[in-house]
Structure formats: C-alpha cells, structure tokens
C-alpha cells in the first residue's frame, strides 16, 4: 500500500510539475494542425494561384502597354484615320446587327 501512495505521489508531482501537460496537449491539438494548414495553404493556394494571378495581370498590362505604344505615333492624320475607321465600324455593326 505505501508503494501505491508513493507512485501516486510521484505521478501527481510530475503532473503538477509539468502543468498537467497543458502545453504539450495544446501543441499537439492546436499548434501543429494550424501550422500544417498554413504551410500547405501558402504552398498550394498562395504560391500557385494568387501569386500567378497577380503577376500574370501585371505582365499582361505591361505587354498591352508595349503594344499600344506603337499606336501612339503623334501624327494627327493617323489619329483621324483611326477615328473615321472606328465610326465606320460602329455604323456597320449597328446596320448589320439591328
């Protein structure tokens, strides 16, 4: 019987010394799953989808700007030609569709 009390005393003192293993349980049940989830979310969603979408949008804007740069020549005659061409295209679209 005294051995049982000693072992229970040792167990109780170990539990109290280790703060009832609250930190270890919290680490196992909360910290590890959240860290695993955040790591996988970062690798799968952010790097593969969000970053590509944002970077692709920026690259598309730069590419489009480089293409439109050739249209802006500074010659008024060219601008007048494009304006007349646009008006004719709008009129033909309205006549053919409506």
GIDAGI-V964247 format. One record per residue. N is the residue number from 0. RES is the residue in one letter. PHI is phi in degrees with one decimal (none if undefined). PSI is psi in radians with two decimals (* if undefined). D_LAST is the distance of its C-alpha to the last C-alpha in Angstrom with 2 decimals. Layout:
n=(N,N)
res=(RES,RES)
phi=(PHI,PHI)
psi=(PSI,PSI)
d_last=(D_LAST,D_LAST)
This chain:
n=(0,1,2,3,4,5,6,7,8,9,10,11,12,13,14,15,16,17,18,19,20,21,22,23,24,25,26,27,28,29,30,31,32,33,34,35,36,37,38,39,40,41,42,43,44,45,46,47,48,49,50,51,52,53,54,55,56,57,58,59,60,61,62,63,64,65,66,67,68,69,70,71,72,73,74,75,76,77,78,79,80,81,82,83,84,85,86,87,88,89,90,91,92,93,94,95,96,97)
res=(X,X,X,X,X,X,X,X,X,X,X,X,X,X,X,X,X,X,X,X,X,X,X,X,X,X,X,X,X,X,X,X,X,X,X,X,X,X,X,X,X,X,X,X,X,X,X,X,X,X,X,X,X,X,X,X,X,X,X,X,X,X,X,X,X,X,X,X,X,X,X,X,X,X,X,X,X,X,X,X,X,X,X,X,X,X,X,X,X,X,X,X,X,X,X,X,X,X)
phi=(none,-64.8,-65.1,-65.4,-69.1,-66.7,-67.8,-66.2,-67.0,-66.2,-64.7,-63.9,-67.6,-65.8,-61.6,-68.6,-61.9,-91.2,57.3,57.3,57.4,-63.9,-63.6,-67.2,-65.4,-61.6,-62.6,-71.0,-90.6,-117.7,-64.1,-61.0,-63.2,-68.5,-64.9,-63.4,-64.3,-67.5,-64.4,-68.6,-62.9,-63.6,-72.0,-85.1,-88.2,-70.5,-73.1,-88.9,-116.0,-67.1,-63.0,-65.2,-64.5,-66.8,-66.0,-64.7,-63.1,-62.7,-65.2,-64.8,-64.2,-64.1,-61.9,-64.0,-61.5,-65.7,-72.4,-71.8,-61.3,-72.3,-74.8,-84.1,-91.2,93.6,-91.3,-65.9,-61.8,-66.0,-63.6,-64.1,-60.3,-64.4,-64.5,-64.3,-59.0,-65.2,-64.5,-63.7,-63.6,-66.2,-62.4,-63.3,-62.1,-68.7,-70.0,-73.7,-84.6,-104.8)
psi=(-0.71,-0.50,-0.65,-0.67,-0.65,-0.78,-0.67,-0.62,-0.70,-0.72,-0.78,-0.74,-0.63,-0.73,-0.77,-0.72,-0.67,0.22,0.75,0.44,0.49,-0.76,-0.72,-0.73,-0.75,-0.73,-0.74,-0.74,-0.45,-0.96,-0.89,-0.83,-0.67,-0.73,-0.70,-0.78,-0.75,-0.65,-0.80,-0.66,-0.72,-0.79,-0.74,-0.86,-0.90,-0.89,-0.65,-0.43,-1.03,-0.84,-0.72,-0.68,-0.82,-0.82,-0.65,-0.67,-0.78,-0.75,-0.65,-0.72,-0.75,-0.76,-0.77,-0.74,-0.68,-0.61,-0.71,-0.32,-0.59,-0.44,-0.57,1.48,-0.46,0.01,2.13,-0.60,-0.69,-0.72,-0.69,-0.73,-0.80,-0.68,-0.80,-0.75,-0.73,-0.70,-0.75,-0.71,-0.70,-0.77,-0.78,-0.69,-0.75,-0.65,-0.77,-0.61,-0.75,*)
d_last=(101.90,102.23,100.10,97.24,97.48,97.51,94.48,92.67,93.72,92.42,89.11,88.78,89.71,87.25,84.45,85.32,85.72,82.27,80.70,80.14,77.83,74.97,73.73,73.81,72.01,69.35,68.92,68.61,66.29,64.07,64.33,64.08,61.02,59.16,60.07,59.06,55.71,55.00,56.02,53.76,50.83,51.32,51.50,48.77,46.12,46.64,47.53,45.29,42.14,42.09,43.70,41.53,38.35,39.53,40.91,37.87,35.61,37.96,38.13,34.33,34.16,36.96,35.37,32.02,34.02,35.93,32.82,31.28,34.67,34.18,31.00,32.95,35.10,35.77,34.78,32.69,31.42,29.94,28.20,26.80,25.59,23.81,22.22,20.93,19.74,17.82,16.20,15.19,13.86,11.70,10.41,9.83,8.10,5.54,5.56,5.87,3.83,0.00)
